[in-house]
Structure formats: C-alpha cells, structure tokens
Amino acid sequence: MVAKTTATAIQKENFKLRFAEIIKNNSNLKDKYTIQFFETAQKSNYVFYGLNGKTINILLALTLEEAEKYKTLKFDWQN
C-alpha cells in the first residue's frame, strides 16, 4: 500500500509564493488566477482557476523559462 503524502499548510503557502515569483513578469497571469488545493487518495494536488472561475491550462500561459521553473516547482513542492 502506498503511503498518503499530504501537503502541510506551509508547503501550500510556499507553493503559492514560489509560483507567484515565477510569473511575476507575466501580464497574462499576474493577479488573474487562484490556486485551489485538494487531497487525492495518494497526495495533495492543486488546480489553477482564472478570475472567471474556469480552470486554466497553466502551461499554455507560461513562457519557456517560466515553464521550466514551474516543472521544477511541480516536482518538488511537497518535498
């Protein structure tokens, strides 16, 4: 059986801060999204919403440099 890994409140807040730093110069995203965290059977996860309440495919809105930083964040945010 796989152990469940849920993120702490600090890890979630750190994710938000790190993501905001990644997109600080991206006018298409800056101040135009929210992040909602939720728990799955194995781990914590998240989804991005636009201000209109619809989900955002975040990779489509990122530059190549931002996408690389986001991939690192996505990989290690619960470690």
Sequence and secondary structure as in RCSB ss.txt:
>XXXX:A:sequence
MVAKTTATAIQKENFKLRFAEIIKNNSNLKDKYTIQFFETAQKSNYVFYGLNGKTINILLALTLEEAEKYKTLKF
DWQN
>XXXX:A:secstr
    B   HHHHHHHHHHHHHHTTT TTTTTSEEEEEEE SSBEEEEEEETTS B  HHHHS HHHHHHHHHHHH
HTT 
